[in-house]
Amino acid sequence: MKSADLAKKARINAVQMVHDARASHIASALSIIDILAVLYNEILNVFPSEPDNPIRDRFILSKGHACVGVYAVLAECGFFDKKLLSSYGENGSILMNHISHKVPGVEFSTGSLGHGLPFGIGKAKVAKKLNQKWQTYVLLSDGELQEGSNWEAFMFAAHHCLDNLIAIIDYNNLQSLTSVDKTLNIMPLDKKLVSFGWHVIEVDGHDHDALKKSFKEARTIKGRPTVIIAKTIKGKGVSYMENRVEWHYKYPSEDELRVAMAELENA
């Protein structure tokens, strides 16, 4: 399956899941699905039939509220039966509304923002100590960078030369109620991260070829960790959701679902 086909199927599944569960955060998930599709189709060394294989690369979603994007991609890649997606958000389902380690292929449960990168650094440090070749990838939100725990983590990773760690920042400049720059400005982000000792790559977060090239570049960097600033559109793929802050919390009605599905199917 091509990464573009994987992204298309994942978007359709994610929108359906959020509609059925009357849940939130669909725009946050649509923002990252192209990143996830390239990672799981082109980059990550993972084993759907053996999700706990010890030589696997580790992927951590720090913005745990965007879990439907990961669940949809994991299902399409064969980590679990796609029929399970219909149970998203139900009482007793392993597919919880924030990402859960109970799901095959999920490394770590996240909810409160600012936890994914510190945890990923622990994984990368262990791999170094044990002379293991697997890589750790952490996907963060831009608004999440307002958490001090991330900046402590950025310092720690560079200090310990964790070149087996790759962070991806989903930079769509929207968070919960307004834009990131109006809430707490994090710019100039690239200069800050360079000054913290990271190798920085900026990329269009919806361009699959550019993403693939960026991830491959990141794996060649020695002596310091890499961060990929992926410039994205929140709600990507559904016209009435794109760059609309209210879709951080809303779920599509029946009429809105029909419009979304038509757009996604014809994309």
Backbone hydrogen bonds in HBPLUS format (Angstrom, degrees):
<---DONOR---> <-ACCEPTOR-->    atom                        ^
c    i                          cat <-CA-CA->   ^        H-A-AA   ^      H-
h    n   atom  resd res      DA  || num        DHA   H-A  angle D-A-AA Bond
n    s   type  num  typ     dist DA aas  dist angle  dist       angle   num
A0005-ASP N   A0002-LYS O   3.08 MM   3  5.25 120.1  2.45 100.0 114.3     1
A0006-LEU N   A0002-LYS O   2.97 MM   4  6.32 156.4  2.03 152.7 160.0     2
A0007-ALA N   A0003-SER O   2.91 MM   4  6.11 157.7  1.96 147.2 152.7     3
A0008-LYS N   A0004-ALA O   3.03 MM   4  6.23 156.5  2.09 142.6 148.7     4
A0009-LYS N   A0005-ASP O   3.04 MM   4  6.27 170.4  2.05 153.4 155.0     5
A0010-ALA N   A0006-LEU O   2.94 MM   4  6.06 158.4  1.99 148.5 155.2     6
A0011-ARG N   A0007-ALA O   2.92 MM   4  6.09 155.8  1.98 149.4 155.3     7
A0012-ILE N   A0008-LYS O   3.14 MM   4  6.41 164.1  2.17 151.7 155.4     8
A0013-ASN N   A0009-LYS O   3.00 MM   4  6.23 165.8  2.02 151.6 155.4     9
A0014-ALA N   A0010-ALA O   2.84 MM   4  5.94 159.3  1.88 148.7 154.9    10
A0015-VAL N   A0011-ARG O   3.02 MM   4  6.19 166.0  2.04 153.8 156.3    11
A0016-GLN N   A0012-ILE O   3.14 MM   4  6.31 163.7  2.16 148.1 152.9    12
A0017-MET N   A0013-ASN O   2.89 MM   4  6.08 158.0  1.94 150.9 157.1    13
A0018-VAL N   A0014-ALA O   3.08 MM   4  6.30 164.7  2.10 152.1 154.9    14
A0019-HIS N   A0015-VAL O   3.01 MM   4  6.16 160.5  2.05 149.5 155.4    15
A0020-ASP N   A0016-GLN O   2.93 MM   4  6.08 171.6  1.93 154.7 156.8    16
A0021-ALA N   A0017-MET O   2.99 MM   4  6.10 157.1  2.04 147.8 154.1    17
A0022-ARG N   A0018-VAL O   2.93 MM   4  5.68 115.7  2.35 135.1 149.2    18
A0023-ALA N   A0018-VAL O   3.08 MM   5  5.00 159.8  2.12 140.3 146.0    19
A0022-ARG N   A0019-HIS O   3.16 MM   3  5.08 147.1  2.27  98.0 107.9    20
A0025-HIS N   A0248-HIS O   2.95 MM 223  4.76 141.6  2.10 123.0 131.5    21
A0029-ALA N   A0025-HIS O   3.22 MM   4  6.51 145.3  2.35 142.0 150.7    22
A0029-ALA N   A0026-ILE O   3.10 MM   3  5.12 122.9  2.44  95.4 109.8    23
A0030-LEU N   A0026-ILE O   2.93 MM   4  6.23 163.1  1.96 157.9 162.0    24
A0031-SER N   A0027-ALA O   3.13 MM   4  6.19 141.4  2.29 138.9 148.0    25
A0235-GLY N   A0027-ALA O   3.06 MM 208  3.80 146.6  2.17 126.1 115.9    26
A0032-ILE N   A0029-ALA O   3.10 MM   3  5.58 141.2  2.26 110.2 119.2    27
A0035-ILE N   A0032-ILE O   3.05 MM   3  5.30 117.0  2.47 104.5 119.6    28
A0036-LEU N   A0032-ILE O   2.99 MM   4  6.29 162.2  2.02 158.0 163.5    29
A0037-ALA N   A0033-ILE O   2.85 MM   4  5.99 158.1  1.90 149.0 155.0    30
A0038-VAL N   A0034-ASP O   3.11 MM   4  6.29 161.8  2.14 147.8 151.4    31
A0039-LEU N   A0035-ILE O   3.00 MM   4  6.21 165.0  2.02 151.4 156.2    32
A0040-TYR N   A0036-LEU O   2.91 MM   4  6.06 177.9  1.91 158.9 159.3    33
A0041-ASN N   A0037-ALA O   2.94 MM   4  5.77 140.7  2.10 137.7 148.3    34
A0042-GLU N   A0038-VAL O   2.80 MM   4  5.33 150.4  1.89 142.3 148.5    35
A0043-ILE N   A0039-LEU O   3.02 MM   4  4.74 143.4  2.16 118.5 129.0    36
A0044-LEU N   A0039-LEU O   2.76 MM   5  5.53 165.7  1.78 149.1 154.1    37
A0057-ASP N   A0045-ASN O   2.85 MM  12  5.33 156.4  1.90 141.2 148.4    38
A0050-GLU N   A0047-PHE O   2.81 MM   3  5.04 141.8  1.95 110.3 122.9    39
A0053-ASN N   A0050-GLU O   2.99 MM   3  5.40 160.1  2.03 126.4 125.2    40
A0056-ARG N   A0053-ASN O   3.08 MM   3  5.62 166.1  2.10 124.9 127.0    41
A0058-ARG N   A0135-GLN O   2.84 MM  77  6.27 160.6  1.87 162.0 166.4    42
A0137-TYR N   A0058-ARG O   2.74 MM  79  6.10 162.4  1.77 163.4 169.5    43
A0060-ILE N   A0137-TYR O   2.83 MM  77  6.19 151.7  1.91 153.4 163.0    44
A0139-LEU N   A0060-ILE O   2.92 MM  79  6.34 162.3  1.95 165.8 171.6    45
A0062-SER N   A0139-LEU O   2.85 MM  77  5.72 148.9  1.95 145.6 155.5    46
A0064-GLY N   A0062-SER O   2.90 MM   2  5.36 131.1  2.14 105.7  90.9    47
A0066-ALA N   A0063-LYS O   3.01 MM   3  6.04 172.2  2.02 133.5 136.0    48
A0099-ILE N   A0064-GLY O   3.13 MM  35  5.07 154.8  2.20 122.6 128.7    49
A0069-GLY N   A0066-ALA O   3.17 MM   3  6.06 148.7  2.28 125.5 131.3    50
A0070-VAL N   A0067-CYS O   2.99 MM   3  5.25 116.0  2.41 104.3 119.2    51
A0071-TYR N   A0067-CYS O   2.85 MM   4  6.12 172.5  1.86 167.1 169.0    52
A0072-ALA N   A0068-VAL O   2.95 MM   4  5.89 162.2  1.98 141.7 146.7    53
A0073-VAL N   A0069-GLY O   3.17 MM   4  6.32 156.4  2.23 140.6 146.6    54
A0074-LEU N   A0070-VAL O   2.84 MM   4  6.01 170.1  1.85 162.8 165.6    55
A0075-ALA N   A0071-TYR O   2.97 MM   4  6.13 158.9  2.01 149.5 155.0    56
A0076-GLU N   A0072-ALA O   3.12 MM   4  6.31 160.2  2.16 143.4 148.6    57
A0077-CYS N   A0073-VAL O   2.98 MM   4  6.16 140.3  2.14 145.5 156.7    58
A0079-PHE N   A0074-LEU O   3.01 MM   5  5.40 166.3  2.03 155.7 151.7    59
A0078-GLY N   A0075-ALA O   3.11 MM   3  5.21 158.4  2.16 103.3 110.0    60
A0084-LEU N   A0081-ASP O   2.99 MM   3  5.78 158.5  2.04 121.5 127.1    61
A0085-LEU N   A0082-LYS O   3.04 MM   3  5.63 154.7  2.11 114.7 121.4    62
A0086-SER N   A0083-LYS O   3.30 MM   3  6.04 153.5  2.38 116.3 121.1    63
A0087-SER N   A0084-LEU O   2.93 MM   3  5.58 163.8  1.96 120.9 126.3    64
A0088-TYR N   A0085-LEU O   3.13 MM   3  5.57 166.3  2.15 118.1 120.0    65
A0090-GLU N   A0087-SER O   2.99 MM   3  5.56 165.4  2.01 143.5 143.5    66
A0089-GLY N   A0095-LEU O   2.98 MM   6  6.21 173.4  1.99 172.3 173.7    67
A0093-SER N   A0090-GLU O   3.10 MM   3  5.44 166.0  2.12 128.6 131.0    68
A0096-MET N   A0094-ILE O   3.00 MM   2  5.62 126.5  2.29 107.1  91.6    69
A0103-VAL N   A0100-SER O   3.22 MM   3  5.95 170.6  2.23 118.4 121.2    70
A0106-VAL N   A0103-VAL O   3.00 MM   3  5.60 161.0  2.04 147.5 147.3    71
A0119-PHE N   A0115-HIS O   3.20 MM   4  6.32 160.2  2.25 150.4 156.2    72
A0120-GLY N   A0116-GLY O   2.84 MM   4  6.04 158.7  1.89 150.4 157.1    73
A0121-ILE N   A0117-LEU O   2.87 MM   4  6.09 152.6  1.94 155.5 162.6    74
A0122-GLY N   A0118-PRO O   3.17 MM   4  6.48 148.7  2.27 139.9 147.5    75
A0122-GLY N   A0119-PHE O   3.06 MM   3  5.13 118.3  2.46  95.8 110.8    76
A0123-LYS N   A0119-PHE O   3.11 MM   4  6.54 151.3  2.20 147.1 154.8    77
A0124-ALA N   A0120-GLY O   2.90 MM   4  6.22 161.8  1.93 152.6 157.2    78
A0125-LYS N   A0121-ILE O   2.85 MM   4  6.02 156.7  1.91 149.9 156.3    79
A0126-VAL N   A0122-GLY O   3.04 MM   4  6.23 156.3  2.10 145.4 151.3    80
A0127-ALA N   A0123-LYS O   3.00 MM   4  6.31 159.2  2.04 150.8 156.4    81
A0128-LYS N   A0124-ALA O   3.05 MM   4  6.34 156.3  2.11 146.9 152.7    82
A0129-LYS N   A0125-LYS O   2.98 MM   4  6.23 162.2  2.01 149.1 154.0    83
A0130-LEU N   A0126-VAL O   2.91 MM   4  6.13 151.5  1.99 153.2 160.6    84
A0132-GLN N   A0127-ALA O   2.83 MM   5  4.85 165.6  1.85 148.4 149.7    85
A0131-ASN N   A0128-LYS O   3.12 MM   3  5.01 159.8  2.16 102.4 108.4    86
A0136-THR N   A0164-ASN O   2.98 MM  28  6.32 165.8  2.00 166.3 171.0    87
A0166-ILE N   A0136-THR O   2.88 MM  30  6.26 160.8  1.92 163.3 169.3    88
A0138-VAL N   A0166-ILE O   2.96 MM  28  6.44 152.7  2.04 150.6 157.1    89
A0168-ILE N   A0138-VAL O   2.73 MM  30  6.07 156.8  1.78 163.0 163.6    90
A0140-LEU N   A0168-ILE O   2.76 MM  28  6.08 165.8  1.78 170.3 175.3    91
A0170-ASP N   A0140-LEU O   2.80 MM  30  6.07 172.8  1.81 157.9 159.6    92
A0145-LEU N   A0142-ASP O   3.01 MM   3  5.49 155.6  2.07 111.5 119.0    93
A0146-GLN N   A0143-GLY O   3.09 MM   3  5.83 159.3  2.13 119.6 122.5    94
A0147-GLU N   A0144-GLU O   3.03 MM   3  5.76 160.8  2.06 121.1 124.0    95
A0150-ASN N   A0147-GLU O   3.20 MM   3  5.90 145.7  2.33 115.1 122.1    96
A0151-TRP N   A0148-GLY O   3.05 MM   3  5.29 120.3  2.42 102.2 116.5    97
A0152-GLU N   A0148-GLY O   3.12 MM   4  6.48 153.7  2.19 156.1 163.6    98
A0153-ALA N   A0149-SER O   3.05 MM   4  6.20 151.6  2.13 137.8 146.0    99
A0154-PHE N   A0150-ASN O   2.79 MM   4  6.13 151.1  1.87 148.1 156.2   100
A0155-MET N   A0151-TRP O   3.17 MM   4  6.32 160.8  2.21 140.6 144.6   101
A0156-PHE N   A0152-GLU O   2.98 MM   4  6.21 161.9  2.01 149.2 154.5   102
A0157-ALA N   A0153-ALA O   2.92 MM   4  6.06 169.2  1.93 159.2 160.8   103
A0158-ALA N   A0154-PHE O   3.25 MM   4  6.37 164.6  2.28 146.6 150.3   104
A0159-HIS N   A0155-MET O   2.95 MM   4  6.08 161.3  1.98 151.5 157.5   105
A0160-HIS N   A0156-PHE O   3.06 MM   4  6.26 147.7  2.17 147.4 155.0   106
A0162-LEU N   A0157-ALA O   3.14 MM   5  5.51 172.3  2.15 154.5 156.7   107
A0161-CYS N   A0158-ALA O   3.03 MM   3  4.93 163.2  2.06 105.0 109.0   108
A0163-ASP N   A0161-CYS O   2.86 MM   2  5.76 127.0  2.15 113.1  96.9   109
A0165-LEU N   A0162-LEU O   3.24 MM   3  5.68 146.0  2.36 117.7 117.9   110
A0226-THR N   A0165-LEU O   3.27 MM  61  6.63 168.0  2.29 161.7 163.0   111
A0167-ALA N   A0226-THR O   2.90 MM  59  6.35 161.5  1.94 156.6 159.6   112
A0228-ILE N   A0167-ALA O   2.76 MM  61  6.19 160.4  1.80 155.8 160.6   113
A0169-ILE N   A0228-ILE O   2.86 MM  59  6.19 164.2  1.88 156.1 160.0   114
A0230-ALA N   A0169-ILE O   2.90 MM  61  5.79 153.7  1.97 151.8 160.5   115
A0171-TYR N   A0230-ALA O   2.83 MM  59  5.68 154.9  1.90 149.8 155.8   116
A0232-THR N   A0171-TYR O   2.97 MM  61  5.71 163.2  2.00 124.7 130.0   117
A0180-VAL N   A0173-ASN O   3.26 MM   7  4.94 152.0  2.34  95.5 102.1   118
A0175-GLN N   A0178-THR O   2.87 MM   3  5.75 170.7  1.88 171.3 170.9   119
A0178-THR N   A0175-GLN O   2.91 MM   3  5.75 147.2  2.02 175.4 172.3   120
A0183-THR N   A0179-SER O   3.11 MM   4  6.28 138.2  2.29 139.3 150.6   121
A0183-THR N   A0180-VAL O   3.10 MM   3  5.09 126.8  2.39  96.2 110.5   122
A0184-LEU N   A0180-VAL O   2.97 MM   4  6.02 163.7  2.00 165.6 166.0   123
A0192-LYS N   A0188-PRO O   3.12 MM   4  6.31 156.7  2.18 150.7 157.7   124
A0193-LEU N   A0189-LEU O   3.03 MM   4  6.23 164.5  2.06 154.8 158.1   125
A0194-VAL N   A0190-ASP O   3.00 MM   4  6.21 155.3  2.06 148.5 155.5   126
A0195-SER N   A0191-LYS O   2.98 MM   4  6.11 158.4  2.03 144.4 150.4   127
A0196-PHE N   A0192-LYS O   3.01 MM   4  6.30 127.5  2.30 137.2 151.6   128
A0198-TRP N   A0193-LEU O   3.11 MM   5  5.70 163.4  2.14 152.4 151.1   129
A0197-GLY N   A0194-VAL O   2.94 MM   3  5.22 160.3  1.98 110.1 115.2   130
A0199-HIS N   A0225-PRO O   2.90 MM  26  6.21 172.0  1.91 160.6 161.4   131
A0227-VAL N   A0199-HIS O   2.84 MM  28  6.23 158.6  1.88 167.9 173.9   132
A0201-ILE N   A0227-VAL O   2.99 MM  26  6.35 156.6  2.04 159.4 162.9   133
A0229-ILE N   A0201-ILE O   2.74 MM  28  6.11 159.2  1.78 167.8 171.6   134
A0203-VAL N   A0229-ILE O   3.00 MM  26  6.26 159.6  2.04 159.9 157.6   135
A0231-LYS N   A0203-VAL O   2.87 MM  28  6.21 162.8  1.90 171.6 170.5   136
A0207-ASP N   A0204-ASP O   3.20 MM   3  5.50 168.8  2.22 115.2 118.7   137
A0205-GLY N   A0231-LYS O   2.86 MM  26  5.03 156.9  1.91 125.6 130.5   138
A0211-LEU N   A0207-ASP O   2.87 MM   4  6.09 157.0  1.92 156.0 163.5   139
A0212-LYS N   A0208-HIS O   2.94 MM   4  6.08 164.8  1.96 148.7 152.7   140
A0213-LYS N   A0209-ASP O   3.02 MM   4  6.23 161.1  2.06 146.4 151.4   141
A0214-SER N   A0210-ALA O   2.95 MM   4  6.14 153.9  2.02 144.8 152.0   142
A0215-PHE N   A0211-LEU O   2.92 MM   4  6.21 162.2  1.95 158.8 162.5   143
A0216-LYS N   A0212-LYS O   3.04 MM   4  6.23 156.9  2.09 148.5 155.0   144
A0217-GLU N   A0213-LYS O   2.94 MM   4  6.15 152.8  2.02 145.1 152.7   145
A0218-ALA N   A0214-SER O   2.93 MM   4  6.16 157.9  1.98 148.0 154.1   146
A0219-ARG N   A0215-PHE O   3.25 MM   4  6.51 142.7  2.39 140.3 148.4   147
A0220-THR N   A0217-GLU O   2.93 MM   3  5.37 155.4  1.99 112.8 120.9   148
A0221-ILE N   A0218-ALA O   3.39 MM   3  5.56 157.0  2.44 103.9 110.1   149
A0236-LYS N   A0233-ILE O   3.10 MM   3  5.27 136.6  2.29 141.3 133.9   150
A0243-ASN N   A0234-LYS O   2.85 MM   9  5.26 150.2  1.94 148.0 155.9   151
A0238-VAL N   A0235-GLY O   3.25 MM   3  6.16 169.4  2.26 153.2 154.7   152
A0241-MET N   A0238-VAL O   2.91 MM   3  5.47 153.1  1.98 120.2 129.0   153
A0242-GLU N   A0238-VAL O   3.17 MM   4  6.27 137.5  2.36 153.9 165.5   154
A0244-ARG N   A0241-MET O   3.17 MM   3  5.44 149.0  2.27 138.2 130.1   155
A0247-TRP N   A0244-ARG O   3.16 MM   3  5.99 161.0  2.20 122.5 127.3   156
A0248-HIS N   A0245-VAL O   3.05 MM   3  5.79 154.7  2.12 123.5 125.1   157
A0249-TYR N   A0246-GLU O   3.29 MM   3  6.12 158.1  2.34 117.3 120.6   158
A0250-LYS N   A0246-GLU O   3.25 MM   4  6.38 157.7  2.31 143.9 150.4   159
A0257-LEU N   A0253-SER O   2.74 MM   4  5.86 148.5  1.84 146.5 155.6   160
A0258-ARG N   A0254-GLU O   3.12 MM   4  6.40 157.1  2.17 146.1 150.7   161
A0259-VAL N   A0255-ASP O   3.20 MM   4  6.53 158.4  2.25 148.3 153.4   162
A0260-ALA N   A0256-GLU O   2.92 MM   4  6.13 164.5  1.95 150.6 155.1   163
A0261-MET N   A0257-LEU O   2.88 MM   4  6.05 167.1  1.89 158.4 161.2   164
A0262-ALA N   A0258-ARG O   3.06 MM   4  6.18 156.1  2.12 143.5 149.9   165
A0263-GLU N   A0259-VAL O   3.04 MM   4  6.30 162.4  2.07 151.9 156.4   166
A0264-LEU N   A0260-ALA O   2.91 MM   4  6.12 164.2  1.94 154.4 159.1   167
A0265-GLU N   A0261-MET O   2.85 MM   4  5.87 162.2  1.88 148.1 153.3   168
A0266-ASN N   A0262-ALA O   3.12 MM   4  6.13 149.9  2.21 141.8 149.1   169
A0267-ALA N   A0264-LEU O   3.35 MM   3  5.15 159.5  2.40  97.7 103.6   170
